[in-house]
C-alpha cells in the first residue's frame, strides 16, 4: 500500500511504495539538529526513520532543496527539505547507497509513528541516558 508524505506547507510531496527495508531511530548529532525545530531547543533527542530503496520513492510535487555535508559517520549525507517551510523530509547517505532515509513525521498517515516501531537504534551510544533503549531493537554504533 502506498504511503504519501511531504512538508508542512504541502509544496513538496512524495509517495512511498511497499514496505520499508528498515525502521530505525537515529541518535546522531545531525539527526538531532535536523529534527530540532524549537527556538529554545537547538536539538531534539533523535529522529524516527523508515528506509526505502530509491525505486520505491518518488517525488510527486515540488522541488526540494538540498544540503550536503560530512555526517558524524564521516560519510557524506544529503538532506532534502522544503525551501519554503524548511521541513526536512528525507536524507541520502554514502553509508547506505540507493536508500532514502525518510522522516516518519513527514508521512500523512496518522498511524505512521505507531507502525514505525524501530528494529534498530543508530548511534545508540549517543542516546541520552534518560531515554531507554527500544526493547528488541538492535543497538548499533553507527549506520
CNS distance restraints for C-alpha pairs under 8 A (distance, minus, plus):
assign (resid   1 and name CA) (resid  17 and name CA) 6.40 0.50 0.50
assign (resid   1 and name CA) (resid  18 and name CA) 5.81 0.50 0.50
assign (resid   2 and name CA) (resid  15 and name CA) 6.57 0.50 0.50
assign (resid   2 and name CA) (resid  16 and name CA) 5.47 0.50 0.50
assign (resid   2 and name CA) (resid  17 and name CA) 4.58 0.50 0.50
assign (resid   2 and name CA) (resid  18 and name CA) 6.27 0.50 0.50
assign (resid   3 and name CA) (resid  15 and name CA) 5.60 0.50 0.50
assign (resid   3 and name CA) (resid  16 and name CA) 5.02 0.50 0.50
assign (resid   3 and name CA) (resid  17 and name CA) 6.55 0.50 0.50
assign (resid   3 and name CA) (resid 107 and name CA) 7.11 0.50 0.50
assign (resid   3 and name CA) (resid 108 and name CA) 7.50 0.50 0.50
assign (resid   3 and name CA) (resid 109 and name CA) 7.31 0.50 0.50
assign (resid   4 and name CA) (resid  13 and name CA) 7.36 0.50 0.50
assign (resid   4 and name CA) (resid  14 and name CA) 5.84 0.50 0.50
assign (resid   4 and name CA) (resid  15 and name CA) 4.45 0.50 0.50
assign (resid   4 and name CA) (resid  16 and name CA) 6.30 0.50 0.50
assign (resid   4 and name CA) (resid 107 and name CA) 5.93 0.50 0.50
assign (resid   4 and name CA) (resid 108 and name CA) 5.82 0.50 0.50
assign (resid   4 and name CA) (resid 109 and name CA) 7.54 0.50 0.50
assign (resid   5 and name CA) (resid  13 and name CA) 5.76 0.50 0.50
assign (resid   5 and name CA) (resid  14 and name CA) 5.41 0.50 0.50
assign (resid   5 and name CA) (resid  15 and name CA) 6.30 0.50 0.50
assign (resid   5 and name CA) (resid 106 and name CA) 5.40 0.50 0.50
assign (resid   5 and name CA) (resid 107 and name CA) 4.02 0.50 0.50
assign (resid   5 and name CA) (resid 108 and name CA) 5.00 0.50 0.50
assign (resid   6 and name CA) (resid  10 and name CA) 5.97 0.50 0.50
assign (resid   6 and name CA) (resid  11 and name CA) 7.66 0.50 0.50
assign (resid   6 and name CA) (resid  12 and name CA) 5.45 0.50 0.50
assign (resid   6 and name CA) (resid  13 and name CA) 4.22 0.50 0.50
assign (resid   6 and name CA) (resid  14 and name CA) 5.82 0.50 0.50
assign (resid   6 and name CA) (resid  89 and name CA) 6.68 0.50 0.50
assign (resid   6 and name CA) (resid 106 and name CA) 5.44 0.50 0.50
assign (resid   6 and name CA) (resid 107 and name CA) 6.55 0.50 0.50
assign (resid   6 and name CA) (resid 108 and name CA) 7.57 0.50 0.50
assign (resid   7 and name CA) (resid  11 and name CA) 6.71 0.50 0.50
assign (resid   7 and name CA) (resid  12 and name CA) 5.76 0.50 0.50
assign (resid   7 and name CA) (resid  13 and name CA) 6.83 0.50 0.50
assign (resid   7 and name CA) (resid  81 and name CA) 7.67 0.50 0.50
assign (resid   7 and name CA) (resid  82 and name CA) 6.33 0.50 0.50
assign (resid   7 and name CA) (resid  85 and name CA) 7.32 0.50 0.50
assign (resid   7 and name CA) (resid  86 and name CA) 7.95 0.50 0.50
assign (resid   7 and name CA) (resid  87 and name CA) 5.34 0.50 0.50
assign (resid   7 and name CA) (resid  88 and name CA) 7.38 0.50 0.50
assign (resid   7 and name CA) (resid  89 and name CA) 6.62 0.50 0.50
assign (resid   7 and name CA) (resid 106 and name CA) 6.26 0.50 0.50
assign (resid   8 and name CA) (resid  85 and name CA) 6.77 0.50 0.50
assign (resid   8 and name CA) (resid  87 and name CA) 6.47 0.50 0.50
assign (resid   8 and name CA) (resid 106 and name CA) 7.68 0.50 0.50
assign (resid   9 and name CA) (resid  84 and name CA) 7.60 0.50 0.50
assign (resid   9 and name CA) (resid  85 and name CA) 6.07 0.50 0.50
assign (resid  11 and name CA) (resid  61 and name CA) 6.86 0.50 0.50
assign (resid  11 and name CA) (resid  62 and name CA) 5.70 0.50 0.50
assign (resid  11 and name CA) (resid  82 and name CA) 7.40 0.50 0.50
assign (resid  11 and name CA) (resid  84 and name CA) 7.77 0.50 0.50
assign (resid  12 and name CA) (resid  59 and name CA) 7.56 0.50 0.50
assign (resid  12 and name CA) (resid  60 and name CA) 7.65 0.50 0.50
assign (resid  12 and name CA) (resid  61 and name CA) 5.23 0.50 0.50
assign (resid  12 and name CA) (resid  62 and name CA) 4.47 0.50 0.50
assign (resid  12 and name CA) (resid  63 and name CA) 6.34 0.50 0.50
assign (resid  12 and name CA) (resid  64 and name CA) 6.42 0.50 0.50
assign (resid  12 and name CA) (resid  82 and name CA) 6.42 0.50 0.50
assign (resid  13 and name CA) (resid  59 and name CA) 5.92 0.50 0.50
assign (resid  13 and name CA) (resid  60 and name CA) 5.45 0.50 0.50
assign (resid  13 and name CA) (resid  61 and name CA) 4.87 0.50 0.50
assign (resid  13 and name CA) (resid  62 and name CA) 6.65 0.50 0.50
assign (resid  14 and name CA) (resid  57 and name CA) 7.17 0.50 0.50
assign (resid  14 and name CA) (resid  58 and name CA) 5.50 0.50 0.50
assign (resid  14 and name CA) (resid  59 and name CA) 4.14 0.50 0.50
assign (resid  14 and name CA) (resid  60 and name CA) 5.02 0.50 0.50
assign (resid  14 and name CA) (resid  61 and name CA) 6.83 0.50 0.50
assign (resid  15 and name CA) (resid  57 and name CA) 5.89 0.50 0.50
assign (resid  15 and name CA) (resid  58 and name CA) 5.40 0.50 0.50
assign (resid  15 and name CA) (resid  59 and name CA) 6.48 0.50 0.50
assign (resid  15 and name CA) (resid  60 and name CA) 6.83 0.50 0.50
assign (resid  16 and name CA) (resid  52 and name CA) 7.60 0.50 0.50
assign (resid  16 and name CA) (resid  56 and name CA) 5.54 0.50 0.50
assign (resid  16 and name CA) (resid  57 and name CA) 4.78 0.50 0.50
assign (resid  16 and name CA) (resid  58 and name CA) 6.72 0.50 0.50
assign (resid  17 and name CA) (resid  56 and name CA) 4.83 0.50 0.50
assign (resid  17 and name CA) (resid  57 and name CA) 6.57 0.50 0.50
assign (resid  18 and name CA) (resid  56 and name CA) 6.86 0.50 0.50
assign (resid  19 and name CA) (resid  52 and name CA) 7.49 0.50 0.50
assign (resid  20 and name CA) (resid  50 and name CA) 5.78 0.50 0.50
assign (resid  20 and name CA) (resid  51 and name CA) 5.29 0.50 0.50
assign (resid  20 and name CA) (resid  52 and name CA) 4.90 0.50 0.50
assign (resid  20 and name CA) (resid  53 and name CA) 7.82 0.50 0.50
assign (resid  21 and name CA) (resid  50 and name CA) 7.56 0.50 0.50
assign (resid  21 and name CA) (resid  51 and name CA) 5.66 0.50 0.50
assign (resid  21 and name CA) (resid  52 and name CA) 5.82 0.50 0.50
assign (resid  21 and name CA) (resid  53 and name CA) 7.45 0.50 0.50
assign (resid  22 and name CA) (resid  50 and name CA) 5.90 0.50 0.50
assign (resid  22 and name CA) (resid  51 and name CA) 5.21 0.50 0.50
assign (resid  22 and name CA) (resid  52 and name CA) 7.58 0.50 0.50
assign (resid  22 and name CA) (resid 118 and name CA) 7.75 0.50 0.50
assign (resid  22 and name CA) (resid 119 and name CA) 6.99 0.50 0.50
assign (resid  22 and name CA) (resid 120 and name CA) 7.81 0.50 0.50
assign (resid  23 and name CA) (resid  48 and name CA) 7.80 0.50 0.50
assign (resid  23 and name CA) (resid  49 and name CA) 5.86 0.50 0.50
assign (resid  23 and name CA) (resid  50 and name CA) 4.56 0.50 0.50
assign (resid  23 and name CA) (resid  51 and name CA) 6.37 0.50 0.50
assign (resid  23 and name CA) (resid 116 and name CA) 5.90 0.50 0.50
assign (resid  23 and name CA) (resid 117 and name CA) 6.65 0.50 0.50
assign (resid  23 and name CA) (resid 118 and name CA) 4.61 0.50 0.50
assign (resid  23 and name CA) (resid 119 and name CA) 5.69 0.50 0.50
assign (resid  23 and name CA) (resid 120 and name CA) 6.75 0.50 0.50
assign (resid  24 and name CA) (resid  48 and name CA) 6.08 0.50 0.50
assign (resid  24 and name CA) (resid  49 and name CA) 5.30 0.50 0.50
assign (resid  24 and name CA) (resid  50 and name CA) 6.39 0.50 0.50
assign (resid  24 and name CA) (resid  51 and name CA) 7.98 0.50 0.50
assign (resid  24 and name CA) (resid 116 and name CA) 7.86 0.50 0.50
assign (resid  24 and name CA) (resid 117 and name CA) 7.65 0.50 0.50
assign (resid  24 and name CA) (resid 118 and name CA) 4.45 0.50 0.50
assign (resid  24 and name CA) (resid 119 and name CA) 5.94 0.50 0.50
assign (resid  24 and name CA) (resid 120 and name CA) 4.82 0.50 0.50
assign (resid  24 and name CA) (resid 121 and name CA) 5.51 0.50 0.50
assign (resid  24 and name CA) (resid 122 and name CA) 6.94 0.50 0.50
assign (resid  25 and name CA) (resid  46 and name CA) 6.43 0.50 0.50
assign (resid  25 and name CA) (resid  47 and name CA) 5.52 0.50 0.50
assign (resid  25 and name CA) (resid  48 and name CA) 4.60 0.50 0.50
assign (resid  25 and name CA) (resid  49 and name CA) 6.06 0.50 0.50
assign (resid  25 and name CA) (resid 118 and name CA) 6.20 0.50 0.50
assign (resid  25 and name CA) (resid 120 and name CA) 6.56 0.50 0.50
assign (resid  25 and name CA) (resid 121 and name CA) 4.78 0.50 0.50
assign (resid  25 and name CA) (resid 122 and name CA) 6.10 0.50 0.50
assign (resid  26 and name CA) (resid  31 and name CA) 6.46 0.50 0.50
assign (resid  26 and name CA) (resid  46 and name CA) 5.42 0.50 0.50
assign (resid  26 and name CA) (resid  47 and name CA) 5.26 0.50 0.50
assign (resid  26 and name CA) (resid  48 and name CA) 6.67 0.50 0.50
assign (resid  26 and name CA) (resid  49 and name CA) 7.64 0.50 0.50
assign (resid  26 and name CA) (resid 121 and name CA) 5.76 0.50 0.50
assign (resid  26 and name CA) (resid 122 and name CA) 4.57 0.50 0.50
assign (resid  26 and name CA) (resid 123 and name CA) 6.15 0.50 0.50
assign (resid  26 and name CA) (resid 124 and name CA) 7.47 0.50 0.50
assign (resid  27 and name CA) (resid  31 and name CA) 6.54 0.50 0.50
assign (resid  27 and name CA) (resid  32 and name CA) 6.62 0.50 0.50
assign (resid  27 and name CA) (resid  45 and name CA) 6.80 0.50 0.50
assign (resid  27 and name CA) (resid  46 and name CA) 4.66 0.50 0.50
assign (resid  27 and name CA) (resid  47 and name CA) 6.86 0.50 0.50
assign (resid  27 and name CA) (resid 121 and name CA) 7.41 0.50 0.50
assign (resid  27 and name CA) (resid 122 and name CA) 6.09 0.50 0.50
assign (resid  27 and name CA) (resid 123 and name CA) 5.22 0.50 0.50
assign (resid  27 and name CA) (resid 124 and name CA) 6.15 0.50 0.50
assign (resid  27 and name CA) (resid 126 and name CA) 5.77 0.50 0.50
assign (resid  27 and name CA) (resid 127 and name CA) 5.49 0.50 0.50
assign (resid  28 and name CA) (resid  32 and name CA) 6.38 0.50 0.50
assign (resid  28 and name CA) (resid  46 and name CA) 7.26 0.50 0.50
assign (resid  28 and name CA) (resid  72 and name CA) 6.68 0.50 0.50
assign (resid  28 and name CA) (resid 122 and name CA) 7.35 0.50 0.50
assign (resid  28 and name CA) (resid 123 and name CA) 5.51 0.50 0.50
assign (resid  28 and name CA) (resid 126 and name CA) 6.58 0.50 0.50
assign (resid  29 and name CA) (resid  33 and name CA) 6.23 0.50 0.50
assign (resid  29 and name CA) (resid  72 and name CA) 6.92 0.50 0.50
assign (resid  30 and name CA) (resid  34 and name CA) 6.04 0.50 0.50
assign (resid  30 and name CA) (resid  71 and name CA) 6.70 0.50 0.50
assign (resid  30 and name CA) (resid  72 and name CA) 7.01 0.50 0.50
assign (resid  31 and name CA) (resid  35 and name CA) 6.13 0.50 0.50
assign (resid  31 and name CA) (resid  46 and name CA) 6.08 0.50 0.50
assign (resid  31 and name CA) (resid  47 and name CA) 5.59 0.50 0.50
assign (resid  32 and name CA) (resid  36 and name CA) 6.00 0.50 0.50
assign (resid  32 and name CA) (resid  43 and name CA) 5.00 0.50 0.50
assign (resid  32 and name CA) (resid  44 and name CA) 4.90 0.50 0.50
assign (resid  32 and name CA) (resid  45 and name CA) 5.73 0.50 0.50
assign (resid  32 and name CA) (resid  46 and name CA) 5.09 0.50 0.50
assign (resid  32 and name CA) (resid  47 and name CA) 6.54 0.50 0.50
assign (resid  33 and name CA) (resid  37 and name CA) 7.97 0.50 0.50
assign (resid  33 and name CA) (resid  42 and name CA) 6.58 0.50 0.50
assign (resid  33 and name CA) (resid  43 and name CA) 4.77 0.50 0.50
assign (resid  33 and name CA) (resid  44 and name CA) 6.69 0.50 0.50
assign (resid  34 and name CA) (resid  43 and name CA) 7.71 0.50 0.50
assign (resid  34 and name CA) (resid  88 and name CA) 6.73 0.50 0.50
assign (resid  35 and name CA) (resid  43 and name CA) 6.85 0.50 0.50
assign (resid  35 and name CA) (resid  44 and name CA) 5.89 0.50 0.50
assign (resid  35 and name CA) (resid  46 and name CA) 7.34 0.50 0.50
assign (resid  35 and name CA) (resid  47 and name CA) 6.36 0.50 0.50
assign (resid  35 and name CA) (resid  88 and name CA) 7.66 0.50 0.50
assign (resid  36 and name CA) (resid  41 and name CA) 6.69 0.50 0.50
assign (resid  36 and name CA) (resid  42 and name CA) 5.61 0.50 0.50
assign (resid  36 and name CA) (resid  43 and name CA) 4.17 0.50 0.50
assign (resid  36 and name CA) (resid  44 and name CA) 4.58 0.50 0.50
assign (resid  37 and name CA) (resid  41 and name CA) 7.38 0.50 0.50
assign (resid  37 and name CA) (resid  42 and name CA) 7.07 0.50 0.50
assign (resid  37 and name CA) (resid  43 and name CA) 7.41 0.50 0.50
assign (resid  37 and name CA) (resid  44 and name CA) 7.92 0.50 0.50
assign (resid  38 and name CA) (resid  42 and name CA) 6.67 0.50 0.50
assign (resid  38 and name CA) (resid  43 and name CA) 8.00 0.50 0.50
assign (resid  45 and name CA) (resid 127 and name CA) 7.49 0.50 0.50
assign (resid  45 and name CA) (resid 128 and name CA) 7.23 0.50 0.50
assign (resid  46 and name CA) (resid 127 and name CA) 7.80 0.50 0.50
assign (resid  47 and name CA) (resid 103 and name CA) 7.02 0.50 0.50
assign (resid  48 and name CA) (resid 103 and name CA) 6.01 0.50 0.50
assign (resid  48 and name CA) (resid 104 and name CA) 5.79 0.50 0.50
assign (resid  48 and name CA) (resid 105 and name CA) 7.54 0.50 0.50
assign (resid  48 and name CA) (resid 116 and name CA) 7.75 0.50 0.50
assign (resid  48 and name CA) (resid 118 and name CA) 7.86 0.50 0.50
assign (resid  49 and name CA) (resid 101 and name CA) 6.14 0.50 0.50
assign (resid  49 and name CA) (resid 102 and name CA) 5.38 0.50 0.50
assign (resid  49 and name CA) (resid 103 and name CA) 4.71 0.50 0.50
assign (resid  49 and name CA) (resid 104 and name CA) 5.26 0.50 0.50
assign (resid  49 and name CA) (resid 116 and name CA) 7.61 0.50 0.50
assign (resid  50 and name CA) (resid 101 and name CA) 5.96 0.50 0.50
assign (resid  50 and name CA) (resid 102 and name CA) 5.31 0.50 0.50
assign (resid  50 and name CA) (resid 103 and name CA) 6.67 0.50 0.50
assign (resid  50 and name CA) (resid 104 and name CA) 6.35 0.50 0.50
assign (resid  50 and name CA) (resid 116 and name CA) 7.02 0.50 0.50
assign (resid  51 and name CA) (resid  99 and name CA) 6.33 0.50 0.50
assign (resid  51 and name CA) (resid 100 and name CA) 5.61 0.50 0.50
assign (resid  51 and name CA) (resid 101 and name CA) 4.61 0.50 0.50
assign (resid  51 and name CA) (resid 102 and name CA) 6.05 0.50 0.50
assign (resid  52 and name CA) (resid  56 and name CA) 6.24 0.50 0.50
assign (resid  52 and name CA) (resid  57 and name CA) 6.80 0.50 0.50
assign (resid  52 and name CA) (resid  99 and name CA) 5.54 0.50 0.50
assign (resid  52 and name CA) (resid 100 and name CA) 5.27 0.50 0.50
assign (resid  52 and name CA) (resid 101 and name CA) 6.69 0.50 0.50
assign (resid  52 and name CA) (resid 102 and name CA) 7.51 0.50 0.50
assign (resid  53 and name CA) (resid  57 and name CA) 6.92 0.50 0.50
assign (resid  53 and name CA) (resid  98 and name CA) 5.85 0.50 0.50
assign (resid  53 and name CA) (resid  99 and name CA) 4.51 0.50 0.50
assign (resid  53 and name CA) (resid 100 and name CA) 6.18 0.50 0.50
assign (resid  54 and name CA) (resid  58 and name CA) 7.90 0.50 0.50
assign (resid  54 and name CA) (resid  98 and name CA) 5.44 0.50 0.50
assign (resid  54 and name CA) (resid  99 and name CA) 5.45 0.50 0.50
assign (resid  54 and name CA) (resid 100 and name CA) 6.12 0.50 0.50
assign (resid  57 and name CA) (resid 100 and name CA) 7.46 0.50 0.50
assign (resid  59 and name CA) (resid  63 and name CA) 7.99 0.50 0.50
assign (resid  63 and name CA) (resid  82 and name CA) 7.78 0.50 0.50
assign (resid  64 and name CA) (resid  80 and name CA) 5.90 0.50 0.50
assign (resid  64 and name CA) (resid  81 and name CA) 5.37 0.50 0.50
assign (resid  64 and name CA) (resid  82 and name CA) 5.08 0.50 0.50
assign (resid  64 and name CA) (resid  83 and name CA) 6.48 0.50 0.50
assign (resid  65 and name CA) (resid  80 and name CA) 5.73 0.50 0.50
assign (resid  65 and name CA) (resid  81 and name CA) 5.39 0.50 0.50
assign (resid  65 and name CA) (resid  82 and name CA) 5.97 0.50 0.50
assign (resid  65 and name CA) (resid  83 and name CA) 5.66 0.50 0.50
assign (resid  66 and name CA) (resid  78 and name CA) 6.43 0.50 0.50
assign (resid  66 and name CA) (resid  79 and name CA) 5.41 0.50 0.50
assign (resid  66 and name CA) (resid  80 and name CA) 4.50 0.50 0.50
assign (resid  66 and name CA) (resid  81 and name CA) 6.13 0.50 0.50
assign (resid  67 and name CA) (resid  78 and name CA) 5.54 0.50 0.50
assign (resid  67 and name CA) (resid  79 and name CA) 5.16 0.50 0.50
assign (resid  67 and name CA) (resid  80 and name CA) 6.68 0.50 0.50
assign (resid  68 and name CA) (resid  76 and name CA) 6.86 0.50 0.50
assign (resid  68 and name CA) (resid  77 and name CA) 5.69 0.50 0.50
assign (resid  68 and name CA) (resid  78 and name CA) 4.31 0.50 0.50
assign (resid  68 and name CA) (resid  79 and name CA) 6.33 0.50 0.50
assign (resid  69 and name CA) (resid  76 and name CA) 5.56 0.50 0.50
assign (resid  69 and name CA) (resid  77 and name CA) 5.57 0.50 0.50
assign (resid  69 and name CA) (resid  78 and name CA) 6.62 0.50 0.50
assign (resid  70 and name CA) (resid  74 and name CA) 5.74 0.50 0.50
assign (resid  70 and name CA) (resid  75 and name CA) 5.42 0.50 0.50
assign (resid  70 and name CA) (resid  76 and name CA) 4.37 0.50 0.50
assign (resid  70 and name CA) (resid  77 and name CA) 6.04 0.50 0.50
assign (resid  71 and name CA) (resid  75 and name CA) 5.61 0.50 0.50
assign (resid  71 and name CA) (resid  76 and name CA) 5.83 0.50 0.50
assign (resid  71 and name CA) (resid  77 and name CA) 5.84 0.50 0.50
assign (resid  73 and name CA) (resid  95 and name CA) 7.97 0.50 0.50
assign (resid  73 and name CA) (resid 142 and name CA) 6.72 0.50 0.50
assign (resid  73 and name CA) (resid 143 and name CA) 7.54 0.50 0.50
assign (resid  75 and name CA) (resid  93 and name CA) 6.97 0.50 0.50
assign (resid  75 and name CA) (resid  94 and name CA) 5.68 0.50 0.50
assign (resid  75 and name CA) (resid  95 and name CA) 6.40 0.50 0.50
assign (resid  76 and name CA) (resid  93 and name CA) 5.80 0.50 0.50
assign (resid  76 and name CA) (resid  94 and name CA) 5.63 0.50 0.50
assign (resid  76 and name CA) (resid  95 and name CA) 7.98 0.50 0.50
assign (resid  77 and name CA) (resid  91 and name CA) 6.79 0.50 0.50
assign (resid  77 and name CA) (resid  92 and name CA) 5.71 0.50 0.50
assign (resid  77 and name CA) (resid  93 and name CA) 4.31 0.50 0.50
assign (resid  77 and name CA) (resid  94 and name CA) 6.60 0.50 0.50
assign (resid  78 and name CA) (resid  91 and name CA) 5.49 0.50 0.50
assign (resid  78 and name CA) (resid  92 and name CA) 5.18 0.50 0.50
assign (resid  78 and name CA) (resid  93 and name CA) 6.27 0.50 0.50
assign (resid  79 and name CA) (resid  88 and name CA) 6.91 0.50 0.50
assign (resid  79 and name CA) (resid  89 and name CA) 7.77 0.50 0.50
assign (resid  79 and name CA) (resid  90 and name CA) 6.19 0.50 0.50
assign (resid  79 and name CA) (resid  91 and name CA) 4.52 0.50 0.50
assign (resid  79 and name CA) (resid  92 and name CA) 6.71 0.50 0.50
assign (resid  80 and name CA) (resid  88 and name CA) 5.91 0.50 0.50
assign (resid  80 and name CA) (resid  89 and name CA) 5.95 0.50 0.50
assign (resid  80 and name CA) (resid  90 and name CA) 5.46 0.50 0.50
assign (resid  80 and name CA) (resid  91 and name CA) 5.92 0.50 0.50
assign (resid  81 and name CA) (resid  86 and name CA) 5.87 0.50 0.50
assign (resid  81 and name CA) (resid  87 and name CA) 5.30 0.50 0.50
assign (resid  81 and name CA) (resid  88 and name CA) 4.17 0.50 0.50
assign (resid  81 and name CA) (resid  89 and name CA) 5.59 0.50 0.50
assign (resid  81 and name CA) (resid  90 and name CA) 7.36 0.50 0.50
assign (resid  82 and name CA) (resid  86 and name CA) 4.87 0.50 0.50
assign (resid  82 and name CA) (resid  87 and name CA) 5.38 0.50 0.50
assign (resid  82 and name CA) (resid  88 and name CA) 6.72 0.50 0.50
assign (resid  82 and name CA) (resid  89 and name CA) 7.85 0.50 0.50
assign (resid  88 and name CA) (resid 103 and name CA) 7.66 0.50 0.50
assign (resid  89 and name CA) (resid 102 and name CA) 6.09 0.50 0.50
assign (resid  89 and name CA) (resid 103 and name CA) 5.55 0.50 0.50
assign (resid  89 and name CA) (resid 106 and name CA) 6.04 0.50 0.50
assign (resid  90 and name CA) (resid 100 and name CA) 6.36 0.50 0.50
assign (resid  90 and name CA) (resid 101 and name CA) 5.29 0.50 0.50
assign (resid  90 and name CA) (resid 102 and name CA) 4.24 0.50 0.50
assign (resid  90 and name CA) (resid 103 and name CA) 5.75 0.50 0.50
assign (resid  91 and name CA) (resid 100 and name CA) 5.86 0.50 0.50
assign (resid  91 and name CA) (resid 101 and name CA) 4.97 0.50 0.50
assign (resid  91 and name CA) (resid 102 and name CA) 6.53 0.50 0.50
assign (resid  92 and name CA) (resid  96 and name CA) 7.39 0.50 0.50
assign (resid  92 and name CA) (resid  97 and name CA) 7.32 0.50 0.50
assign (resid  92 and name CA) (resid  98 and name CA) 7.91 0.50 0.50
assign (resid  92 and name CA) (resid  99 and name CA) 6.47 0.50 0.50
assign (resid  92 and name CA) (resid 100 and name CA) 5.38 0.50 0.50
assign (resid  92 and name CA) (resid 101 and name CA) 6.19 0.50 0.50
assign (resid  93 and name CA) (resid  97 and name CA) 6.33 0.50 0.50
assign (resid  93 and name CA) (resid  99 and name CA) 7.82 0.50 0.50
assign (resid  95 and name CA) (resid 143 and name CA) 6.65 0.50 0.50
assign (resid  96 and name CA) (resid 143 and name CA) 7.89 0.50 0.50
assign (resid 102 and name CA) (resid 106 and name CA) 7.80 0.50 0.50
assign (resid 103 and name CA) (resid 107 and name CA) 7.63 0.50 0.50
assign (resid 104 and name CA) (resid 112 and name CA) 6.48 0.50 0.50
assign (resid 104 and name CA) (resid 113 and name CA) 6.37 0.50 0.50
assign (resid 104 and name CA) (resid 116 and name CA) 7.40 0.50 0.50
assign (resid 105 and name CA) (resid 112 and name CA) 7.60 0.50 0.50
assign (resid 105 and name CA) (resid 113 and name CA) 7.19 0.50 0.50
assign (resid 107 and name CA) (resid 112 and name CA) 6.53 0.50 0.50
assign (resid 108 and name CA) (resid 112 and name CA) 7.60 0.50 0.50
assign (resid 111 and name CA) (resid 115 and name CA) 6.19 0.50 0.50
assign (resid 112 and name CA) (resid 116 and name CA) 6.14 0.50 0.50
assign (resid 113 and name CA) (resid 117 and name CA) 7.16 0.50 0.50
assign (resid 118 and name CA) (resid 134 and name CA) 7.39 0.50 0.50
assign (resid 118 and name CA) (resid 137 and name CA) 6.25 0.50 0.50
assign (resid 119 and name CA) (resid 136 and name CA) 6.96 0.50 0.50
assign (resid 119 and name CA) (resid 137 and name CA) 4.36 0.50 0.50
assign (resid 119 and name CA) (resid 138 and name CA) 6.10 0.50 0.50
assign (resid 120 and name CA) (resid 137 and name CA) 4.59 0.50 0.50
assign (resid 120 and name CA) (resid 138 and name CA) 4.41 0.50 0.50
assign (resid 120 and name CA) (resid 139 and name CA) 5.94 0.50 0.50
assign (resid 120 and name CA) (resid 140 and name CA) 6.99 0.50 0.50
assign (resid 121 and name CA) (resid 133 and name CA) 7.89 0.50 0.50
assign (resid 121 and name CA) (resid 134 and name CA) 7.64 0.50 0.50
assign (resid 121 and name CA) (resid 137 and name CA) 6.42 0.50 0.50
assign (resid 121 and name CA) (resid 138 and name CA) 6.14 0.50 0.50
assign (resid 121 and name CA) (resid 139 and name CA) 5.11 0.50 0.50
assign (resid 121 and name CA) (resid 140 and name CA) 5.96 0.50 0.50
assign (resid 122 and name CA) (resid 139 and name CA) 6.59 0.50 0.50
assign (resid 122 and name CA) (resid 140 and name CA) 5.00 0.50 0.50
assign (resid 122 and name CA) (resid 141 and name CA) 6.22 0.50 0.50
assign (resid 122 and name CA) (resid 142 and name CA) 5.29 0.50 0.50
assign (resid 122 and name CA) (resid 143 and name CA) 5.64 0.50 0.50
assign (resid 123 and name CA) (resid 127 and name CA) 7.25 0.50 0.50
assign (resid 123 and name CA) (resid 139 and name CA) 7.84 0.50 0.50
assign (resid 123 and name CA) (resid 140 and name CA) 5.90 0.50 0.50
assign (resid 123 and name CA) (resid 141 and name CA) 4.72 0.50 0.50
assign (resid 123 and name CA) (resid 142 and name CA) 4.68 0.50 0.50
assign (resid 123 and name CA) (resid 143 and name CA) 7.10 0.50 0.50
assign (resid 124 and name CA) (resid 139 and name CA) 5.67 0.50 0.50
assign (resid 124 and name CA) (resid 140 and name CA) 5.75 0.50 0.50
assign (resid 124 and name CA) (resid 141 and name CA) 5.87 0.50 0.50
assign (resid 124 and name CA) (resid 142 and name CA) 7.66 0.50 0.50
assign (resid 125 and name CA) (resid 141 and name CA) 6.52 0.50 0.50
assign (resid 127 and name CA) (resid 131 and name CA) 6.84 0.50 0.50
assign (resid 133 and name CA) (resid 137 and name CA) 7.59 0.50 0.50
assign (resid 133 and name CA) (resid 139 and name CA) 7.95 0.50 0.50
